[in-house]
Amino acid sequence: MGYGVMAYSVDIDKLVALCGSGDDRMRRVISGKSRESIYRTNDQLGLSNERGEPSVFTAINHLILGEEMTLEGYMYGYAFKYIVEFSGRFLSNGPFYPCSSDYLSDTVDAELAEVGASVRMTDLIWDGAPVSFPRPDDFPMIGHWTAEQVAASVEPVRAGTSEELKTIGTWLDQSAAQGRGIVGFYH
């Protein structure tokens, strides 16, 4: 297995409002719905699953409850991914998983520029989250396209003929139809 892009169509304004909202009910729902997956992520990252120990669960608490962010950035990155998974809709990533980041920057971004799109795959994985938390030193890489960027790129990307641009075009069509942005992760 290699690295790749996981993209989600999401209402970024609602996502930003959720983070720091203090909504403990939503925190419990998100952590509960993703509990088994979070346990596996904690295990893979060498983190404890014991209550009260620093983990992805703790980072979800900090992000939603607006608590002081005392953990390393990667924990917040994975916690944010669970919040986005809950709040958004996964977009098919066939040509982007697995793929190298060089492929995204050198090939796919060149195709996007050629058709006149304002979005870039490198922005979707490196531009940062739309909410503030300590940036991961390594994985997951995070970026986003705003609803405005998505809407502005629908028509130009329709001109693309490659599998990659057709996939991105589907992402843009689906997201623009709902007034949503796209949040991306690379790991």
LUMLOSE-440298 format. One record per atom (N, C-alpha, C): residue in one letter; x negated, y negated, z negated. Coordinates in pm, whole numbers, padded with zeros to 5 digits, always signed. Example, Ala and Ser with C-alpha at 12.3 -4.5 7.8 and 13.67 -1.06 7.14 Angstrom:
<sites>
a-01319+00569-00780 a-01230+00450-00780 a-01320+00330-00780 s-01285+00225-00708 s-01367+00106-00714 s-01290-00003-00787 
</sites>
This chain:
<sites>
m-00085+00118+00000 m+00000+00000+00000 m-00089-00124+00000 g-00047-00229+00066 g-00125-00351+00074 g-00048-00468+00019 y-00099-00585+00049 y-00033-00709+00007 y+00068-00752+00112 g+00165-00830+00069 g+00263-00879+00164 g+00351-00987+00106 v+00441-01035+00191 v+00531-01145+00155 v+00667-01089+00113 m+00717-01139+00002 m+00853-01114-00042 m+00921-01250-00044 a+01025-01267+00038 a+01093-01397+00050 a+01238-01383+00004 y+01288-01491-00056 y+01424-01493-00111 y+01494-01621-00071 s+01616-01607-00023 s+01701-01721+00004 s+01765-01759-00129 v+01749-01885-00170 v+01795-01925-00302 v+01834-02072-00303 d+01932-02105-00385 d+01968-02245-00407 d+01863-02301-00502 i+01769-02374-00447 i+01655-02422-00527 i+01699-02519-00634 d+01800-02602-00607 d+01848-02694-00711 d+01901-02618-00832 k+01978-02512-00809 k+02029-02431-00920 k+01917-02357-00991 l+01820-02312-00915 l+01705-02243-00973 l+01627-02336-01065 v+01603-02458-01018 v+01532-02558-01098 v+01613-02592-01224 a+01745-02602-01210 a+01831-02633-01324 a+01831-02520-01427 l+01822-02395-01382 l+01820-02281-01473 l+01693-02280-01556 c+01580-02309-01492 c+01453-02310-01565 c+01448-02431-01657 g+01435-02404-01785 g+01435-02510-01885 g+01573-02545-01937 s+01675-02471-01892 s+01813-02502-01930 s+01846-02467-02074 g+01771-02373-02132 g+01804-02326-02265 g+01917-02225-02266 d+01958-02176-02149 d+02070-02084-02137 d+02027-01943-02178 d+02042-01913-02308 d+01998-01784-02359 d+02080-01669-02302 r+02206-01692-02272 r+02289-01587-02213 r+02231-01545-02078 m+02195-01642-01994 m+02136-01609-01864 m+02001-01541-01881 r+01924-01584-01979 r+01795-01519-02005 r+01816-01372-02037 r+01915-01343-02121 r+01943-01204-02158 r+01994-01125-02037 v+02078-01186-01955 v+02130-01117-01837 v+02016-01083-01740 i+01931-01179-01712 i+01819-01156-01619 i+01725-01049-01674 s+01686-01062-01799 s+01595-00964-01860 s+01659-00826-01869 g+01787-00822-01897 g+01857-00693-01907 g+01871-00626-01772 k+01911-00702-01672 k+01931-00645-01538 k+01800-00591-01481 s+01690-00656-01512 s+01560-00618-01455 s+01472-00543-01555 r+01528-00500-01667 r+01449-00444-01777 r+01351-00335-01733 e+01398-00234-01662 e+01309-00123-01624 e+01198-00169-01531 s+01230-00257-01438 s+01129-00310-01346 s+01027-00396-01421 i+01075-00474-01518 i+00983-00557-01598 i+00892-00468-01681 y+00947-00360-01739 y+00862-00265-01813 y+00750-00214-01723 r+00784-00175-01600 r+00682-00125-01507 r+00579-00233-01473 t+00627-00355-01451 t+00534-00465-01422 t+00441-00488-01540 n+00495-00492-01661 n+00411-00507-01780 n+00306-00397-01787 d+00348-00272-01761 d+00253-00160-01763 d+00144-00179-01658 q+00183-00218-01537 q+00086-00236-01429 q-00013-00348-01461 l+00034-00450-01533 l-00051-00564-01567 l-00129-00544-01697 g-00107-00429-01762 g-00176-00402-01889 g-00119-00482-02005 l+00009-00519-01995 l+00074-00596-02101 l+00159-00502-02186 s+00186-00542-02307 s+00266-00462-02399 s+00415-00477-02369 n+00488-00371-02394 n+00634-00377-02386 n+00697-00384-02525 e+00613-00404-02626 e+00663-00416-02763 e+00722-00555-02783 r+00837-00560-02850 r+00903-00687-02877 r+00808-00780-02953 g+00802-00904-02907 g+00718-01004-02972 g+00577-01016-02917 e+00535-00918-02837 e+00402-00923-02776 e+00409-01004-02646 p+00305-01077-02611 p+00306-01153-02485 p+00327-01061-02366 s+00425-01094-02283 s+00458-01010-02168 s+00539-01093-02068 v+00582-01029-01963 v+00668-01094-01864 v+00801-01134-01929 f+00849-01054-02024 f+00971-01091-02098 f+00951-01225-02170 t+00836-01240-02235 t+00805-01365-02306 t+00803-01482-02208 a+00743-01460-02092 a+00734-01566-01992 a+00873-01605-01941 i+00963-01508-01924 i+01101-01539-01885 i+01165-01626-01992 n+01144-01590-02119 n+01197-01671-02229 n+01148-01814-02218 h+01017-01831-02201 h+00959-01966-02192 h+01020-02044-02076 l+01030-01980-01960 l+01078-02050-01841 l+01224-02093-01855 i+01309-02005-01901 i+01452-02038-01908 i+01485-02122-02030 l+01424-02090-02143 l+01458-02161-02266 l+01382-02293-02280 g+01289-02319-02190 g+01215-02445-02195 g+01114-02448-02308 e+01063-02332-02347 e+00967-02323-02455 e+00826-02359-02407 e+00739-02386-02502 e+00601-02418-02469 e+00538-02301-02393 m+00469-02332-02286 m+00411-02229-02200 m+00267-02204-02241 t+00249-02098-02320 t+00119-02067-02380 t+00052-01946-02317 l+00117-01885-02220 l+00065-01763-02158 l-00015-01797-02032 e-00081-01695-01978 e-00155-01714-01854 e-00057-01725-01736 g-00101-01797-01634 g-00015-01827-01520 g+00045-01708-01450 y-00030-01598-01439 y+00024-01484-01366 y+00149-01428-01434 m+00157-01435-01567 m+00277-01386-01635 m+00398-01470-01597 y+00378-01602-01586 y+00488-01689-01544 y+00524-01665-01398 g+00424-01636-01315 g+00451-01608-01174 g+00542-01488-01157 y+00510-01379-01228 y+00595-01260-01219 y+00730-01283-01285 a+00733-01356-01397 a+00861-01388-01461 a+00948-01470-01367 f+00887-01568-01301 f+00961-01651-01207 f+01017-01565-01094 k+00941-01466-01050 k+00990-01378-00943 k+01118-01307-00988 y+01123-01262-01113 y+01246-01196-01161 y+01363-01293-01166 i+01336-01417-01201 i+01442-01518-01203 i+01492-01544-01061 v+01399-01553-00966 v+01436-01575-00826 v+01511-01454-00771 e+01465-01333-00802 e+01536-01212-00756 e+01680-01212-00805 f+01700-01254-00929 f+01835-01259-00985 f+01919-01368-00919 s+01858-01482-00893 s+01930-01599-00844 s+01947-01603-00693 g+01863-01529-00623 g+01864-01537-00477 g+01894-01406-00409 r+01864-01404-00281 r+01888-01286-00199 r+01761-01252-00123 f+01716-01127-00136 f+01596-01081-00069 f+01614-01087+00082 l+01510-01133+00151 l+01512-01142+00296 l+01421-01033+00354 s+01468-00966+00457 s+01393-00857+00518 s+01252-00904+00556 n+01153-00828+00517 n+01014-00872+00537 n+00933-00777+00625 g+00999-00702+00711 g+00934-00602+00795 g+00797-00636+00849 p+00781-00744+00927 p+00649-00771+00983 p+00551-00834+00884 f+00596-00858+00763 f+00511-00928+00665 f+00473-00843+00544 y+00504-00713+00552 y+00465-00627+00442 y+00431-00489+00496 p+00305-00450+00493 p+00192-00528+00446 p+00139-00622+00555 c+00067-00723+00510 c-00003-00812+00602 c-00106-00893+00523 s-00208-00937+00593 s-00312-01016+00526 s-00273-01163+00527 s-00325-01237+00432 s-00299-01381+00429 s-00363-01449+00549 d-00474-01395+00599 d-00537-01450+00721 d-00444-01437+00841 y-00375-01327+00850 y-00279-01306+00958 y-00170-01413+00952 l-00122-01442+00831 l-00018-01544+00816 l-00069-01682+00859 s-00190-01717+00815 s-00242-01851+00846 s-00289-01863+00990 d-00356-01761+01040 d-00417-01771+01174 d-00319-01740+01288 t-00231-01645+01268 t-00142-01600+01375 t-00001-01657+01362 v+00063-01630+01250 v+00204-01668+01235 v+00218-01820+01227 d+00133-01886+01149 d+00141-02033+01142 d+00115-02097+01277 a+00026-02039+01356 a+00000-02092+01491 a+00125-02078+01578 e+00196-01966+01566 e+00320-01948+01643 e+00427-02048+01598 l+00437-02070+01466 l+00534-02168+01415 l+00503-02308+01466 a+00376-02344+01466 a+00336-02475+01516 a+00365-02488+01666 e+00342-02380+01738 e+00363-02382+01883 e+00508-02409+01921 v+00603-02360+01841 v+00744-02384+01872 v+00797-02513+01809 g+00712-02581+01731 g+00751-02709+01673 g+00823-02700+01539 a+00812-02586+01471 a+00874-02572+01339 a+00794-02650+01236 s+00862-02702+01136 s+00792-02776+01031 s+00750-02686+00915 v+00799-02564+00911 v+00761-02472+00804 v+00637-02393+00843 r+00562-02351+00741 r+00443-02267+00761 r+00447-02155+00659 m+00406-02037+00702 m+00401-01923+00610 m+00304-01950+00496 t+00196-02018+00523 t+00101-02047+00416 t+00164-02134+00307 d+00255-02224+00345 d+00327-02303+00244 d+00419-02213+00163 l+00475-02111+00227 l+00567-02021+00159 l+00497-01933+00057 i+00367-01918+00069 i+00297-01835-00030 i+00195-01912-00114 w+00156-02032-00074 w+00053-02103-00149 w+00095-02240-00201 d+00209-02291-00160 d+00246-02428-00192 d+00290-02449-00336 g+00315-02342-00409 g+00356-02352-00548 g+00506-02339-00565 a+00543-02309-00686 a+00685-02291-00721 a+00754-02427-00729 p+00886-02429-00713 p+00959-02555-00725 p+00985-02596-00870 v+00935-02516-00964 v+00942-02550-01107 v+00800-02549-01162 s+00781-02617-01272 s+00648-02632-01328 s+00616-02522-01430 f+00505-02455-01408 f+00448-02362-01505 f+00301-02343-01468 p+00219-02291-01560 p+00078-02272-01527 p+00062-02186-01401 r-00013-02237-01308 r-00031-02169-01179 r-00114-02042-01198 p-00070-01930-01138 p-00150-01808-01146 p-00287-01828-01082 d-00391-01773-01145 d-00525-01781-01088 d-00539-01691-00965 d-00459-01588-00960 d-00468-01491-00853 d-00326-01458-00807 f-00279-01339-00831 f-00145-01301-00789 f-00046-01321-00903 p+00081-01343-00873 p+00135-01359-00739 p+00113-01500-00688 m+00092-01510-00558 m+00090-01642-00495 m+00236-01680-00471 i+00265-01808-00485 i+00405-01853-00477 i+00413-01980-00395 g+00518-01991-00316 g+00545-02114-00242 g+00694-02123-00214 h+00733-02229-00147 h+00875-02243-00113 h+00894-02339+00002 w+01009-02323+00066 w+01057-02416+00167 w+01188-02472+00115 t+01202-02603+00116 t+01326-02666+00069 t+01439-02639+00167 a+01560-02664+00123 a+01677-02648+00211 a+01664-02740+00332 e+01607-02858+00313 e+01589-02953+00423 e+01488-02900+00525 q+01378-02843+00477 q+01279-02785+00567 q+01337-02668+00644 v+01415-02587+00575 v+01478-02472+00639 v+01571-02519+00751 a+01659-02613+00719 a+01755-02663+00819 a+01684-02725+00939 a+01576-02797+00915 a+01504-02864+01024 a+01430-02766+01114 s+01403-02646+01065 s+01324-02550+01144 s+01407-02445+01216 v+01538-02442+01192 v+01623-02340+01255 v+01611-02344+01407 e+01637-02457+01468 e+01636-02466+01615 e+01498-02439+01675 p+01391-02501+01626 p+01261-02471+01687 p+01224-02323+01682 v+01253-02256+01571 v+01213-02116+01558 v+01294-02025+01649 r+01413-02066+01685 r+01494-01986+01779 r+01424-01969+01913 a+01332-02059+01945 a+01258-02049+02071 a+01151-01939+02067 g+01120-01891+01949 g+01016-01789+01934 g+01062-01653+01982 t+00968-01575+02034 t+01003-01443+02088 t+00935-01329+02013 s+00838-01357+01931 s+00768-01250+01860 s+00856-01194+01749 e+00826-01074+01706 e+00900-01011+01595 e+00891-01098+01470 e+00775-01157+01449 e+00755-01242+01331 e+00847-01363+01335 l+00852-01432+01448 l+00937-01551+01457 l+01085-01514+01455 k+01120-01400+01511 k+01260-01356+01503 k+01299-01328+01358 t+01208-01269+01282 t+01236-01243+01140 t+01250-01374+01064 i+01158-01466+01085 i+01167-01596+01019 i+01293-01668+01063 g+01329-01658+01190 g+01452-01719+01239 g+01575-01667+01167 t+01577-01536+01140 t+01688-01479+01064 t+01691-01535+00923 w+01574-01547+00861 w+01566-01606+00726 w+01625-01747+00728 l+01581-01825+00826 l+01624-01965+00834 l+01774-01975+00860 d+01825-01895+00955 d+01969-01896+00985 d+02051-01864+00862 q+02016-01756+00793 q+02092-01713+00676 q+02086-01819+00565 s+01969-01874+00542 s+01953-01971+00434 s+02019-02105+00468 a+02002-02151+00590 a+02061-02279+00630 a+02213-02273+00626 a+02270-02159+00662 a+02416-02145+00661 a+02474-02164+00520 q+02392-02140+00418 q+02438-02154+00280 q+02375-02276+00210 g+02302-02358+00285 g+02238-02475+00226 g+02128-02439+00127 r+02063-02328+00152 r+01960-02278+00060 r+01819-02301+00113 g+01725-02296+00020 g+01584-02295+00054 g+01534-02152+00048 i+01404-02136+00061 i+01342-02003+00054 i+01224-02012-00040 v+01217-01916-00130 v+01102-01902-00220 v+01028-01775-00179 g+00896-01786-00169 g+00816-01672-00127 g+00711-01635-00228 f+00679-01508-00230 f+00573-01452-00317 f+00483-01367-00230 y+00355-01369-00262 y+00259-01285-00192 y+00180-01211-00298 h+00191-01080-00295 h+00111-00996-00385 h+00113-00854-00333 
</sites>
